[in-house]
Amino acid sequence: MIPQLIAHPDIPPISQTTERFLTEIHRHGFSGDIQTDIGIRMVLATDNSVYQVVPQAAVFPHNKADVVILLETCQREEFSSVQVTVRGGGTGTNGQSLTSGIVVDVSRHMNRILEVNTEERWVRVEPGVVLDRLNAHLRPSGLFFGPTLSPSNRATLGGMISTDASGKGSRVYGKTSDHILELDTVLLGGKSWRSAPISAAELNQIAQQDDIVGRVHKTIRDSVDAHQDEIRLKFPQIDRFMTGYNLAMVGSTARGQFDLNRLLAGSEGTLGIIVEAKLNLLEIPKHKRLIVLKYASFDGALAAAQILAESKPTAIETIDDKILSLARHDIIWTKVGHFLTDTAEHVTVAINLVEYSSDNQHDVDIQIENVAAMLNARRGQPSTPHGYYVAKDESEYKSLWDLRKKGVGLLGNTKGLRKPVPFVEDTVVPPIKLPEFVQRFRKILDDAGLTYGMFGHVDVGCLHVRPALDLKNIDDERLLRDISDRVSDLVHEFGGLLWGEHGKGYRSEYVPKFFGDTLYTQMRLIKKAFDPNNQLNPGKLAIPLGATESLANIDGPKRGWFDRQISPHIRTHFAVTLDCNGNAACFNEDTADVMCPSYKVTRDRIHSPKGRASLMREWLRQLARAGYQPYLQRSAKDTFWQKLLGTYRRAKRSSAPSDFSHDIYRAMNGCLACKACATQCPIRVDVPDFRSEFYSLYHTRYARPLRDYFVASLETAARWMSYFPRLANWLMGTGFSAWFLQRFVGIVDPPRLGTVNVIREVRKRGAARFDLGKLRQIDAKQRSRTVVLLQDTFTSFFDGNVVVDVYDFLQTLGYTVWLAPAFDNGKGLHLRGFLSRFEAVARKNLAFLSQISELEVPIIGIDPAITLTYRDEYTKVSNSSADRVPIALIQEWLATQLGTFHIPKSGVGTFDYVLFGHCTEKAIAAASQNQWVAIFAAFGLSLRVESTGCCGMSGVYGHEAEHVADSKKMFDTGWKNCLAKIDNPSTQVLVTGYSCRSQLKRFHSGSFLHPIQGLLSHLRRNQIAAEDSDTAS
């Protein structure tokens, strides 16, 4: 039995000052969310860096007025020790938004696009707007925001401003600060200031004001005017210019202009909280072309960058063999692998992605032709690729850039204890010096015996390097310090910067080294003018002059320190949890993407794979501190009487509301178990997998709700009720049953059983009873035209027509179909953490299925969620590959059979078909959607795959009373919007998943078929047309 976790070792309690402060802002009208629970504190304790700092609390302002209240209250003398740090998407790689104070998260509510002026080409946004959402909003106007980041689907504009972010294409589009027109910033004390470029006269006038605005303008003006020579000497002369307190670009009276935004951009929330930004927009280039160049060495790709830059591309990005090798085992390879195939003569070790763009198609085509001609002429020479590929369309273009975007995440999926981690990952030097710099950089890492991944924006001299370290190992933690110091010296020697685009954060200790005591003193003066008591993101960039605190340094508290408290065998067992590196791909808010629907609908970080993994890590640590070993505990077997006594005690036990285990339970309970995280996350953080482990352990102490038993027994119950479906439906449809299920079980709108008896219907068609003995007797020729069709509870007993139509379809194609007997798959057992029972069911089923598999007869399934259990959850029951049975989705098998059966030619008018796929299918069987397209094409039919997220059902989630509202919201924001765009009455919507079709019946009208039913209807229409034609003739 797990212990109660009431005390939280190594997590500071909330101070009385913080509690009074939170009470005070609430009393003064703060309308946002205020949270102090340990769950949200742990989720916000990490980002994409190696650090872990637990905050005192988190506040989520609704609007500017809330931020004013917050910073007004901060300035009061009694709260001068309160520290606040603003946070956006949480994608920082250097702990920029980590704090032991109060987190101010602007992403949850302050995410509105306020105004777009297409004529003047600008937009006003709140800081929590995500970059991809902004550009999607602007796309119909032909405009976009220039800086392009890899984490663009979760990076917020506020975070981009705070780090002065840039990315792909910065040689053309520059950095974020290049596109800021105005900023509305709330300063300490609650004063709001809207900053924009001003003249020297305006600067002098403002500097005379007797308030914080006047003070900061005067301080900056005096510092810059007095130290122009030092600024020119110390600030590197590179395109990826200095970010954070950018004294070189803020302007001066001598230059006659001043732009405070140049100083605020990159300041990482140390000077104020930005609540609104007016940003310059650019026209989307009408034409883009992308060429991928393949090299035999990374050095060759690197050296080629300078040659390629002469062709004036929009961007050049280099990727090394480490990332390419990891990509081969990721879902992205299904989209890009055929572009990067090796040959007998050449192995691709690195690639360059080179993009050209223009409003003139001819210009872009000429650039591509010229590059291709140059490459062909130089073939065989150093720095020349051994091959290249030009993306043919938008889909290929996007897929190749998606590979680059996933680079950082893929590195986190490296096998072994050492994982590539960020701490020297955005160095920038003059591009001409990059090849020599890289050689020296690599020697540092090679001498330390480290592996690493390299990629980046080589056209501007910015290189991303992630050395692999195991920070649970104290020696590796020391190595991080040594490498940081040596790389810092190296960058300084080459006239570059340690922080080319990802901000300073815990690397702030190096600021004095790069800019000298004189300029660092000026930065401290500026910090003091804005924040005299060091309350705004303290320790980052600069300490106020006169303050005694130290700059944040790379020896700051790290995740590894917490994780090493968990015993090695527990870390191994729960590796999928601890491997989460905070890359935040699960914060993707695109409703057309399958990744984590629970986060999209709640916008609560706890309800994301990163959030759940963070909580699970901390739970395992606290269990370890309590002396509990969960893996060993779950392996122990209780006697019947022990189980009975345990059930009684759990039912009687107090719920202990302060037990940290309840925080984990609430987070896990919001998961749909759609499995998107298992493949869409670059680290493959499989939440449903460790959620089942958690449930299994949690309920050793706390009683299970009736809903768990309902879900676990649903397959068995449905099979028995299928013998008298009408009676069962009548009973389930009574008011009492609905009341009882909702009140005591927590289930609403239970689906009705189908009235089609599958066995009876196929027997009418001459199907024999399933008999393994008879199946063994068929010869090889018969076996080549035989399939075994698996039944699943949900399709067979709730939507039996689909099974019968699949049987008829396969028979029509000339196959002999053996319908396997219905048996429990055990999916519900796994979902609710009945792991011992699930393993027993899985082993029994595997023994039966193995007998069929030995006959070399294809085994196929219909419903994606159930069929894919055999290749996912079942494979974890046994580590032996010999116990695994190949079971294909029907489209996977059909795609291999195209050309082996006769397909009647289309002779009548057909529907337009659009496919809505199941989440789990798209996540685990990535090729499955395109396989349907190929199958329909073989029948002379056109099928379009709709890009959708989750329908909101996902098994029984949509039937759970506590989740009905969220389930409907998921449907409305995803599927409903897509369905509304279908205006052709002849379009037939095809849906692969039973749960998806069930959701459609609840929330939408219309006819929705399984894809096989669409094909069968087509064949039958053709047959009728042919018969009518014969009759007429």
N, C-alpha and C positions, 0 to 999 in steps of 0.2 A: 504494500500500500504506500502510495506517495505521501510524504509529509506535507503539513501545511506550511506555506511560505508567507509568513506574516512580516518578519523582519527582512530587510533587503540589504545584505552585506555589501559594502563598498559603494553604496548609492547614498549620497548625502540626503538627509531629510530636508523637507522644505523649511526654510528659515521663517522665523516669526515676522521679520521685515518683509519678506516676499508675500506672506499671507496677508499682512496689513495692506501692502501695496495693491494686491489683486482686489481686495475688498474695497479699497478706495477708488480704483478706476471704475469698478462696477457701480459704486454709489454715485459717481459723477456722470454716468450715462454711457459707459462703454457697452456697445450693443453686440459686439462680436462674441466669439466663444472663448471661454477661459477654462483651461484644463490643467489639472495637477496630478492626474492618475499616473501610476507608474508605467502603464502601457504606452501612452503617448510620449512620455519622457524618454523611454528606451528607444522608440522608433526615431525620435528626433535627435538621439545621441550620436548618430552616425550619418555620413554622407557617402560619397564615392572615394573617400580617402582612407588612410590606414588608422585614423584617429577615432576615439570614442570618448565623448564628453557628455555626461548626463545633465540636462538642464533642470532648473528648479521648477519650471512651469512652461506652458505654451499658451499664447494668446493668438487669436485669429480675427483680426479686425475686419469689420464689414466695409468700412469706408474711411475716408480721410479724417472725418470727425473723431473716429476711434483712435487714430494714430495721434491726433492732437492731444486728446485726453491722456494718452499713454505718456507722451513726452512732456506734457505740462506737469504731470504728477511726478515724473522722474526728477525734475529739477528742484522739487521741494527738499529742504535740508534733511528732513527725516528719512528721505528715500535716496539720498545721495550715494548710497552704497549699492543701489539696485542697478543691475547691468542688463541691457537688452541687446539682442542681436537679431536683425531681420533675416528672413529665410525665404527663398523662392522655391525652385524645383528640387533642391537638395541634391544636385548633381555635381557639386564641387569636389575637386580631387585633392584639396589641401586643407580641408577643415575650415574653410572660410566662414561658414555659418554655424559652426559648433560653438557652444557656450555652456558655462556652468551657471549662467544667469537665466534670463527669460527669453525664450524664442518668440519672435514676432513673425508668424507665418502668414504671408500675404497671398499665398497661392489658393487657399480654400475659397475665399470670398471676393477678394479684390482682383478679379480677373475679367473685367469688362472692357470691351472695345467701345470707347466712348464716342468717337467721331472719326469719319473718314472724309477727307477733302480730295476728291480725285483730280480736280482741276489744278490745285496747287500742289498736289502729290504729297500729302502728309496725313498722319493718323495720330489720334490721341488715345492712349491706352493706360489702364491701371497696371501696376507692376506684376501681377500674377498671371497675365495673359501669356499663354504658351506660344512659342514662335510658329510652330506649324499651324496652329489654329488661326493666328493672325494672317499668315500667308494664304490659308484656305479661304478666309473671309475676303481677302483682297483679290484673289485670283480672277473673279468675274470682271473686275475693273482693269485687269491687265497690269496690276502693280504688285510689288513685293518688297519686303524689308531685306536689304542687301546681305548683311552678315549671315552666313549659313553654318550651322553647328551640327556636329554628329548627333548629339542628343536633342535634336530640334523638336522631337515630339513630346518632350517633357521639360525642356529648358524654358524658363520664364524670361520675359523681357526685363524685369527688374533684376534678375540674376545676371543677365547679359550686360546690363548697364553697370552693375556693381563690380564686375570683373573686367569690364571693357572687352567683351568677348569678340572673337573672330574665328574664322574657320576656313573651309574650302572657298577659294575664290577671293581671298583677301588681297591678293595682288591687284585686283580690279576694284573690289567693293570695300576694301579697308576694314576698319574695326567699328564696333558699335558706336564709339564716341564720334566717329565721322558722320553719323546720321542723326545725332541728337539736335533738335531745334530748340526745345524748351524742356526744363524739368521742374516739376512742382515738388519741393522737398520740405518736409516738416523737420524743423531744427529742434535741438534740445530746448525745452521750455514751452514748446507748442507753437512757436512762430512758423508760419508757412511762407516760403519764398519761391517765386517762379523765376527761374534763371534762364537767361538767353544771352547771346553775344551782345556786348554793349561797347560804346566808345570810351575813350580815356576820360572824357569829360563826365560821362554818366558814372563811370567807376569812381571818380573823385567825389562826386556828389553823394553817391550811396555810402562811401567810406566815412562820411561825416555823420551818419545816423548814429544816435546813441542807443543802439540795441545790438543784438547778436548779429544781425545782418550787416550793420555797419562795421562791427568789429572784425568779422571774418573777411570782408572785402578789403579793409584797411591792412590787415595782417598779411594777406596774400599779396596785395599790391606792393607793400614795402619789402617783403621777402624776395619777390621776383625782381623788382627793380634794383635791389642792392646786390644781387648775386647772379647777374646775367652771365658773366664770364665763367663762373663756376658751373652753372647749369650747362653751358655749351661744352665745357670740358668733360663733365661727368656723365651726361646723358648720352647713351649710345646712339649713333647715327644709323639706324636701321628702320626698315618699313614697319616691322612689328615693334612700334615705339613703346616706351615706358608706359605702364598703366598704374594708376593709383598715385594721387598727389603729383600729377603730371605738370611739374613746374615749367617744363620746356614748351608746353603748348597752351597753357592757360592764358598767355598774353601778358602785355605789360603796357605801362603808359608810354614808353618809348615807341612801341609798335602801334600805339593808338587804338588798340582793341583789347578786349578782355572777355573771356568765356569761362565762367565758373563751371560750366558743364564738363569741361575738360579735366577739371580737378575732381568733381564728384564721380565721374565715370571711372571705374576702377578702384574706388575708395572702400569697397567691401562693407558698406554700411557703418563705417567708422565716423562719419561726419553728419549724418542725418538719415531719415527714412524717406525714400522717394515714393510718392503716392500717385504720381501721374507723369507721363512722358509724352511729348509731342515729337514724333519721329519723321524724318524724311523718307520718302518712298521712291523706288525706282521702277521703271517700266520693265516688265518681264521680257527678256529677249525672245523674239518670235521663233528663233531657230537655235537649236543646240545639237552638237554632235560630240560623241565621246569615243575615244580610241583607247584600248587597253593594250599596253606594250609588255611583252613577256621577256624576262631576262634570266640569265644563268647565274647571276650573282646580285646581291644587294648593292655592292659597290658600283657595279655597272649601271644599275637603275639610278643610283644617286648621282653618278657622274653625268649621266645623260640629261639630267634635269636642266643643267645650264644650257645645253644645246637646244633642248626643247623649248626653253623659255624664250629663245629668239624668235619662235614662231608666233609669239604673243597669244598664248592660250588664256582662257579664263582661270584655269586652275591646273596644277600638277600635283598629284598625290601619289606617294610611294608606299607600298605595302611589302613587308618581308615574308620569308618562308615560314616563320613561326605562326603568323596569322593565317597564311594560306593553308598550312597543314591542319590547323584547328578548324578552319572553315569547311574542310572536306567532311567533317563529322557533324556539321551543323545543318539546320534546315535551309540555310541560305545557299548551300551547294547545289540544291535541286534547281536553283534559278541561274547560277553562274558557272557551274562546273564545266559545262560544255564549251565555255569560252576559254577555259584555262587548262584544257587537257594537255598532258605531257605527250611527247612522242618518243620513239626509240632513240632518236638522236639528241633530243633536248629535254631537259627537266626544268620546269619553271620554278625558280627560287625567289623571284621578286617581280613585282609588276609596277608599272606607272600608269595611272589613270590620267588622261589628258583631255580636258574639255575645251571646246571652242563654242563661242556663242556670238550671235549677231542678229540684227533685224533683217538681214539680207541672206536668204538661203544660199545664193551663189557664193557669197563671201565665205561662209562656213564650209561649203563643199570644196572650195579652192584651198582653204587652209588644210583640210583633211587630205586632199590629193597631194599637196605639197609635202606634208609630213610623210605620207606613205612613200612618195617618190624619194625623199631624202633617206628614209629607212632602207628602202630597197637598194639605193646606191651605196649605202654604207654597210650593207650586210657583211658580216664576218669581221668587221672592225671592232676595236674595244668600245664599250659603252653602247653597242648597238643591240637591240633586241633580236632574239632568234625567231620572233613571230609577233603578230599583232592582230587585233580584231576590232572592227568598227561596229559599234552598236547600231542595230538596224532600225530600232523603233523606241518609243518612249518606255515600253516595258523593260527592254534590255538595258536601256540607259539607267532606269531607276534601280534595277537589280544590282548593277555593278556599283552604283553609289551606295546602295544598302550594304554591300559587302564592306566598303570602307567605313561606313557608319558603325558597323558591328565590331570593328577592329578591337576597341578597348574591351568590350564585353567578352569577345572570343578569347582574349588572353586570360581572362579569369577562369576559363574552363580548362586550363592546362592541368594535366594529370600530375599527381604527386602532392607532397606537403607544401612545397614551395610554389607560390603563385605570383605571377607578375603583379606588382603593386606600383601605384603612382607616388612619386616624391621628387623625381628629376625628369619629369615627363614632358615638359614643354619648353626646353631650352631653345633659344633662338640666337643665331649668329649671322653676320653678313653672309648671304648665300654663296658668295665666291669662296668663302672659307669653310663651307659646310663639309666637303669630302674629307679634308684634313682633320677637322673637328671630330667627325664621326669616327675616324680611325683611332684618335686619342681616347675618345669616349669609350669605344669598344674595348680598348686595351685595359682601361680601368675595370670594366666588368669582367673581362676574360681573366685578368689576373686574380680577381676575387672568386673565380670558378663559378660564375653565375650564368644562367641562361636568361634570355631577354627577348622581347619583341620590339621591333622598330617600324615606325610608319610616320607619315606626317606631311606637312605642307612644305615640301622641299624647295618649291619655287621662291619662298620667302625666307628660307633658312630656319624654319621651325620644325623641330624633330620631336616626335613622341617616343619615348623609351620607357619601358616598364621592366625593370629587373625583377627576377623571380626570387622571393624571399619567403620564409616561413616565420612570421612575426610572433608565433607562439614560442619560438626558439629564441632564448635571450641572446645567443651569439649572433643570430641574424638581425636582431634589433640593433645590436651594436654596429653591425655591418651597414645598416641603413644610415647611421650617423657618419661613418667613415666615407661612404660613397657620396653622400650629400656634400660633405666638405670638399672632397676632391673634385667633384663635378662643378661645384660653385667656383672653385679656383680656376678650373679649365675654361669655363664660360667667360669669366672675368678676363682671363688672358686673351681670349679671342675677340674681346670687345663686344660681347653679347649680354644677354639677360638670362637669368635662371628661370624667369616666369614670363614666357612669351605670350601666353594667352589664357592661362588657367588660374590666374590670381596668385596671391602670396600666402594667405592663411598662415599656417604654422611654419612657413619658410620666411616669415617676417624678420627673423633674427639676422638674415643676410642683407637687409636693407642698408644698414650703416656701411657695410663692407663695399657695396656697389656704388654708393653715392657720397661716401665720406662724411666726416663729422660735421662739417659746415652745413651741407645741404640737409643732413638728417636733423640737425638742430632746427632748421627752418621748417621741416616737416612737423617736428614736435610743436613748434610755435603755432602752426596752422591747426594741428589737432587740438591744442589748448583753446584756441579761439572758438572752435566748434563745440568742444567737449572737455571742459576743464577738469571734470572729476572722473574721466575715463570710464564713462558708462555705456558708450556705444561700441559694441563689438570690441571690448578691450583686448589689448595685446596684439592686434592685427595692424600692420603697416607702420604705426608710430605710437609712442607713448606721449601724453601731454607733457610739455616742458614743466619740470618741477615735481612730476609724479614719480613715485619710487618703484612702481611695478616694472616688470620686465616684458620685453617683446615675446610673443609666442615663438616657440622654437620646436625643432623637429623631434625633440625628446618628449613631446607632449604625450598624454595618455593615449594608448593605442588599443585597438580591438584585441590584438594578440595577448595583451596582459590579462584581459578578461577571459579569453578563450582557453588560455593555458591552465586555468583552474578546473576545466573539465577534463576528466581522465581520457587518455589516448584512445581506449577502445570505444568509449562513448562518442568521441569526436569522429572516429571512423564510421561508426554505425549511423550517425546523423550527419555525415559529411555534406549531404545535399543542403542541409540547413546552414552549416557553418561556412560553406563556400560562397554564400551570397556576399558579393563585394560592394553592394550599394550602387551599382551602375544605374539603377532606377528605370530600366527599360519598362518596368511594370507600371510606371506613372504615365504611360502613354494614354492620352485622353481621346484618341481618335475612335469614334464610335463604329467605324468601319473595320477596325482591327480587332482580332479575337482576344488580344491580351487583357487579362484581368477585368472582367465586367464589374466586379464588386467595387473596385477602386473608382471606375468611371462614374458609377451611379452615386457613390457616397462622398467622393473626393476626400476621404479620410485615409491618411497614409497607413493606418493600422490595417485597413482592409485592402492590402496589396501584398504580393509575394514578399517584397522587401520588408514590409511591416511585420508580416507573420513570421518570416525567418528571423528577424531581429528579436522578436519576443520569444520565439522558441529557443534561440541561443541563450538568452538571459535566463530562461526557465531551466534549461539544462545546467547552467552555471550555478543557479541557486540550489537546485537539487544536489549538485555535487558538494556545495558548501554545507548542505544539510546531511551529507554522508549517504545519500541515496544513489544507487546505481540502476537506472531504469531498464537498461537492456537486459541485465542479469535478472532483475525482478520479473520482467515479463516472461522470461524463459521458464520460471518456476511453475510447477503444476500443482494446483490445489486439489484436494479430495472433494467428493460431492458435498460432504458435510461442511467443509471449510467454505465452499462456494455458497452454500445455503446460509451459513452464519454471516458471511461477508455481505450478502445481499441484504440481510436484515439490518446489519450495522450501518450500511450505506444509506438505507432508507431512513434510519433514525438519526443520522449524524447531522449536526448543525452545518449550515451551508458556509460558515466562516466567510462573510462577505469581503474581508480584507485579504483573503488568500490570493496571492499573485496568480495562481493557477486559473482563477476565474477570468482574469484579463486575457489569458491565452485562449481560454474557451470562447470568449466573446469574439475574438479575432478570427478564430478558426470557424466558428459557426456562420460567419458571413461569407465563407468561400463557397462557390458553386461547384467546385471539383470539376471544372471544365477541361482541365489539363493543359490549358494554353501556356501556362508558365513553364511546363515541363519541356517545351521546345522553343517557345518564343523568347524566353529569357536566355541570353547568351550563356549564362552559368547553368541553365536548366534546373533552377530551383523548383522542385516538384512539390508544391504545397499539399495537394491531396495525399501524397505519399506520407509525408511526416505528420499531416493532420490525423491520419488514421492511427499512427503510432501514439500521438498525443491523446486522442480519445481513449485508446486502449488503456493508457496509464492513468488518465484523469479519473476514469470510472472505477479504478481500484479503490478510490476514496469516496467519490460522490456518486449518488444514485443516478441511473440513466433515466431520461424522460421517456414516456411511453412512445414518443415519436421514433426513437431509435429502434425499438422492437417492431414498430409498424413497418419502417423502411427495411429492416433486416429480413422480415418475414414476407414481404410483399410478393416475391416471386412464388414462394410456396402457396400462399393464400390465393393468388391469381390463378394458379394452375388448378387448384381444387374448385374455385368458384366458376371456372370455365365450363364445368360440367352442367351448371344450371345458371347461365349468364343472365337470363331475364329476371329470375328471382333475386339474384345477387344485386343486379342494378336497381331493382325496385327497393330492396332493403337499404342500399347505399343512398338512394335518392330521397328517403323520407326526411322530414324535418328533424326528427330525433337524431338520426344518424349524422346529419350535417352538424347539428349542435354538439353532439358528443365528440365527433372527430375534431371540431375546432376547439372546443373547451378543454378537452382532456388529452388529445393527441397532438393538437396544433397543426392539423391538416385541413385545408379547404379545397373545394372544387375537385374532389377525387375523380379521376377519369372513369368513364363507364366501360365495362367490358364489351368487346365486340361480340356480335351474335353469329359470326361466321366460324364454323368449326373447321379448322384447317385440315385435320386428319380426315374428317368425313369428306371434305371437298376433293382432296387429292386421291382418296380412294375411289371416288366417282370417276376419276380420270385414269384409273387403272394402276395407281401406285401400289406397290407391295409394301407390306410391313417391313420396317427396317430390320435387317438380319445380317449380322456380321459374317456369319457362316456363308450365306449366299453371296455376299459381296466379295468374299475371298475367292469364290469359284469363277468369277468372270475372267475372261482372257484379256490379253494385253490390248487387243483391238477394241474390245468393249470398254476397257478401262479408259482409253483415250477419249471416249465420248461420254464419260460418266462423271458426275459431281455429287458430292454430299453437301446438302443444304442444311445448315444449322438453324434450329429455331431459337428464338429468344422470347422470354416471357412477354415482353411489352408488345412486340410486333405480332406475335402469334395470338395472344389472348385479348389484346385491345385493338388491334388493327389487322386482323387476320386476312383481309382482302389483299394486303400487300404480299403476304407469304404465298397465297394462292396464285397471284399474278406473276410473281417471280418464278414459281414452278411452271406455269403455263408458258412464260417467255422462254425459259431454258428448253422446255420441251419443243417449242416452235423452232428453236435453233438446231434441234436434232440431238439434244443431250438427254441421257437417262438420268433422272434426278432421284437420288435416295434422300428422303426427308428424315433427318435424324430425330430421335425422340426428344421431346422437350425436357430439359433439366435445368435446375437452378444454376445460374452462372456465378452467383455470390457477390455481384457488384455492390448490392446494398449492404452486405456484411462489411465489406472493405470501407465503404463510405462512412459508416458509423463506428468503425474501429473494433468490430468483433473479429480480431485478427486470427485467433486460434480457430474459430469456426470457418473463417474464410479459407485459411490454409488447408483445412480438412476437405472442404468442398473443391478447392482448386486441385488438390492432389487426386481426388477421386475422378474429377473430370479429365484431368490430364492422362490418367491411366486409360480411360475409355477412348479419348481422342487419339492417343498414341497408337492404339490398335488400328484405327482407321488410317492414320498417317502412314503406317507401315505398308499399306496396300498401294501407296503412291497414287491415291485418288484425291483430287483437289477437294479441300474443305473450305466452304465459303459461308460468310454470314451476311446478314442484311443490315441490322442496326449498327451504326458506327460505335456508339458508346459501349455496347455489349461486346461486339466483335473485337474491338481493340483492347478490351480487358485481357484477352488471351495473349497478346504480345506485349502488354505493359505490366499490369499487376501480377499476372500469373508468372511472368519470368522471374519475379523477385521471390517467389515461393521456393524455387530451387535454383541454385547457382549453376547447375549442370545444364549445358546446352543440349545434352541428349534428351532432357525432359521437355524441351520446348517443341511445340507442335505448330507447323506453319498453317495458319488460318487467315485467309484473305478476305478483305471486303469484296463484295461482288464486283465492283468496278475494277478493282485491282486485278482480279482474275480475268474478267472479260477483256481488259486491255491487252492481256497476253494472248488472247484467242482470236483477235481480229485477223481475218484472212483465212481462218480455219473452218468457218461455217458460211453457208450461203445467206446473203442478205438480200431480200427482195428489193428491187428498185422502187423508189418513190414514184407513185403514179397519181397521187391526189394532192390537193393543197394541204399544207401542213401548218401547224402552229409555230409561233416563235416560242422558244423555250428559254427560261431563265432559271438558274440553279441557286438555291439557298442551301449552303452546306452546314453541317453540324460542327460546332466548335471543336470537339474532340477529334473529329475526322480531319479538320484543317490543321490541327496542332500536331497530331501524331503521324498522320498519313498525308504529308504535305503534297504529294503528287496526285492525290485522289481527285481533286477538283478538275485538273487538266485531263485526267483519264476519262472522266465523264464527257468532256468536250470531244476527245478523240473518238469515243464510242458513238456519240451522236453523229459526228461527222461521217463515220463509217456507214451509218444508215442514211446518209444524205440529209442530215438535219443540222440546223444551227443551234448551238447552245451557248448562252452567255452566262458566265459565273458572276453572281452579284457579290460585291465586296461588303460583307456584313460582319458585325460583331456577334455577340451572343443574343439569342432570342429571349433569354431571361428564364427559361424553364430548367434546363440542365438537370435531367433526372427528376427529383422531387422538389428541388429548391423552390420552384414557382408555386408549389402546392403548400408550402409551409407558411402558416398564418403570419408569422413575423416577417416574412420576406415577400409577401404578395405585392406590396406597394413598390418595392425595389424591382421586383420581377417585371411588373408592368412598365415601370420607367425604362428599364433596359429595352423592352420590346418597342416602346414608343420612340425612343431616341435612335434605335437601330433599324430593326426590321420594318416597323410601320412606315418610317420615312422612305425606305427603299421601295416598299410596295406602292406607296402613294405616287411614285414617279413612273410607275408602269401604266401608261395610258392607252396601250394597244389592247383592245378586247380579245384579240386572237392570241395574246401571250399566255402561255401556260406556265404557272409557277410550279417548280419541282423542288421537293424538300426531302433530304435524305434521312433525317433523324425522326424517330417516333416522337420524342419529347418536343421537337420543334413543331411537328404537325399538331400535337396536342395543344401547344401554346397558341397556335394560329386559330384553332377552334374556339379558344376562350376569348381572344381579343381582336379577331378579324373575321370578316366574311369572305366566302369564296371557296373554290375547289382547289385543293392542294394535293398533288400526287407524288408518289415516290418516282424517281427517274425511270425505273424499270416499267412502272405503270404507264409513263409517257411513251416509252418505246413500244410497249405492247399495244397500246391504243393505236399508235401509228401503223403497226403491222396489221392490225385488225381492219383499220380503215382501208388499207391497201388491198387486203384480201376481199373485202366487200366490194370495193371498186372493180377488182378483177373479175369477180363473179358476175357483177352487173354487166360488165363489158362482154363477158362470154354469153350471157343470156341475150343481150341485145344483138349480138352477131348471129 
